[in-house]
């Protein structure tokens, strides 16, 4: 299904207007409780610059984004201290988006997703969560079209559940390797003569001890691998078509393992955590 990018951008511009206006009015009420409105201040600035002011009104999202990013005479930048630097960058970016939309410029899928992402982040910054959620609801359709339209295939879905662990008893264990004694007599062609020779006390003691193994048998072992992926992709992640893994958890339960248990904090029924 074709994606109407201009319609999506237009709806997000309307959501911006609804979400930003209460925030702007609240900031100016704190700075100028008995002074002119923010629209009057911006109109006065434009009059001094020789710009028309007949279409200035409080619902114009273009004016809202201007007043959030421009210097206003002696007031300076009224939103310093109310917006982070990154939020100011989002507002500046969305000014360009609004201007392109007003001049009937077409948006690519990547530009549309970036505009939605910036609009959602800015709205959440100012506390307009309802409007931010409406903008976020438009992102999955654009993201799906972005993955299929550019490369002919859709983006892989991020994993939402841990991967199943292998059944107990099927996890391969390292083979037992016998450790040869340092004093074990070597095999030679003169074995009869060596066997007839008397043994020293050390050789007798070593021969009486059974050979050691590197890894004694282990019982009741199991392993589990869990993956947590990022479900909310930013523009950069979506543009690169990656699904980043946020966390990988590996647990390996070993019941009474004399070798691994010696260097790990564990109990008989708990996973080993080295």
N, C-alpha and C positions, 0 to 999 in steps of 0.2 A: 504494500500500500504506500502511495506517495505521501511524503511528509510536507505539509504546508508550513514552511519555515517562517514566512511573514506572519501568518496567523498565530503561530506559537510565540514569536517575538512580541507581537502586538498584545497578546494576553498577558505576557510577563511585564510589559511596560505598564499596563493598567494595574497589575498587582504591586509594582513598585510605587506608583502614585498613592495607592491606598495605604501601603505600609510605611512610607517615608514621611508623609505629611504630619501625622501626630508627633513623630520624633522631632521634626524640624520645629514645629510650633512649641513644643516643650522646651527645647534648647533656647529659643529666642525669648520665651516667657521668663526664663531664668536670667538671661543677659539683659533684657530690656522689658521689665515688667510693665512699665507705663509708657513705653515708647511705641514707635510705628511698627507695623507688621513686617515680616521678612519680605513679603511681596513689595511693599512700599519702599523698603530700603534698596532692593534690587532694581526697582523701577527708577529710583532717583539716580543710581549709578549709571543706568543705561541712558537716561536723559542727559547727564553730563557728557557722555560719550557720543551723543547724537544718534542713538539707536531708537527705533520706535518702541513704544511701551503700551500701545492700545490693546494688545492681546495678552498682557500679563495677568495671570489669575492663579489662585492658590492650588489648583488641581493640575497644573502643568508640570509634568515630571521633569521636563528639560530645565525649568527654573529651579526645581528642587535640587537637582544634581549640580547645577551651577552654584547655588548658594552654599552647598556643602563643600565645594572645592575652590571657590574664588575668594580673594581678599576683598573685604567690604569696608573700604575707607578706614576710619579710625577704629572700627571694630576688629580689624585684622581678619583672622580666620576664626569665626565664632565656634567652629566645631572642633578646634584643637582641645584635647582633653576629653572629648565625647566620642571620638572615632579613632581607631588605631590607624597607623600609617597604611597598613594593607587595605583597610576598609576605604580609606580615601582613594587609594589606587583603583579599587573596584568601582567607586563612584565616577572617577574620571573615565574609566573604560566604558561604563554604561552611558555616559554622555555621548560618546561616539556611536554606540549602538542605537540610542534613541534618535540621533540625527540621521543616521543611515536609514532607519525605518521611516522617518518622516519624509525623506526624499525618495521613497520607493526603491531603495537599493535592495537587491536580492542577497540573501544570506546563504552561505554553504551550510552543510550539516555540522561541520566542525565549528564554524562561527556561531551557529545557533546553540550548540551544546555549551560552548564557552560562555555565551551571554547568559544562559540559564544558570550556569554554575555561579557566575559572578553575582547575578541578581539574588540568588538564594543566600549566598554568603553575606551579602550586604544587608539583606532583610533580617537575617538572624543576628547580625551585629547590632542592629538598632532595636532588637526585641520584637520584631513583627513576625512571630513564628507562624501565625495562620497564613499570612500571605507567602511566607517562605515555603510552607508545605505545598501550597498550590503551584508554585513555580517548580518545586522538586518533582511533583507528580507528572510534569511534562518531559522530564529527562529520560525515563526508560525508553520511550518510543523513539526519541532522537538517537539515543545510544544504540539501540538495535539497528536502526537505519544506517547509522554511521559505520557499524561493523560490517553490515552486509553490502552497503552500496559502494564502499571504497575498495573492497577486496573480493567481493563475491561470496563471502562466508560470514556467518554471524560470530560474535565474540563468544568465547567459552564461558559457561556459567560458573560463577565462583562456587566452590564446595561449601555446602551448608551443614554437613554432618561429618563426624570423624570417620576415617577409613576403618573398615573392619579389621580386627586383629586376627592373625592366624590361629587355628585351633591349638590347644595345649598339646604338646608332644610333637608337633610338626616343625617347630623352630629348630633349625640345624644348630647343633652344638659343636664346639671345636673338638676334634678327635683327641683321645688320650695318647700322649706320646711318652713312652717309657724313657726314663733318664738313666743312662748307662752309668755304672759306678766307675769312678776314676781308677780304681784298683782292680777292675775286672780283668782277669788274665786274657791276653790276646790269643787268637787261634793261629796256630802255625803248623808247619809240617812236622815239628818235633813235639806234638801234643802228648805223646806217650811219655817222653822224658820229662815234660813240664808237670804232668799229672803225678809222676813218681816223686818229684821234689817235695820236700816238706813245706807246709804253709806257715807263714808268719802269723803272729797273734792278730795283727790288723786284718790280714786276709781272711782269717777264720771269723772275725767279728763281722766284716762286711758280707761274707757269704751267708751268715746266719740271718741277716736282715733281708726282707722281701724288697724287690725293686719298687721305687716310687713312681708315681704317674703325675703328669702336669695338671690334669683336670679330672678329678674323681667324678663318678657318675652324679648327675644332677636330676632331681625329681621335681615334679610339679612346676615346670617353667612355662611362662607365657610372656607375650610381648604385645604392646598396643601403640599405635601411631595415630595421632590426632592432628588435624590441620585446621587453623582458623584463617579465613580469607577476608579481605576487605570487601564489603558489599557496596559501599558508597564510593564510586570512583570520581576523582576530580577530572578536570578537562585534560590535564597532561597524561594521566593514566589511560583515559579513554582513547586519546589520540594515538598513544603508543600501542594500544590494543593489548594490554597486559592485565592480568588479574593477580595482584601481589598477595603473597602469603604473609599474614601478620604474625603468626606464631605457630611453631611446630613443637609438639610435645611427644616425647618417646618415653615409655615406661616399660621396664623389663623386670618381671617378678621371678625371683629365684628362691626356692625354698632350701635353706641350709646349704649354701654353696661355700665350701671352705676356702676357695681361692679368691673369688670376686668379693665374697662377704668380708674378707679381711681388710680390704681397703675402702669399703663403702659403708655408709650409715644405713643400716637396714635391719628389719626384723624378719622373722621367718615367713610372715604373711604379708609383708609390705613390699612395694617396688623398690628396687635399688636406685639410689640417687647419689651418683658419684660427683 
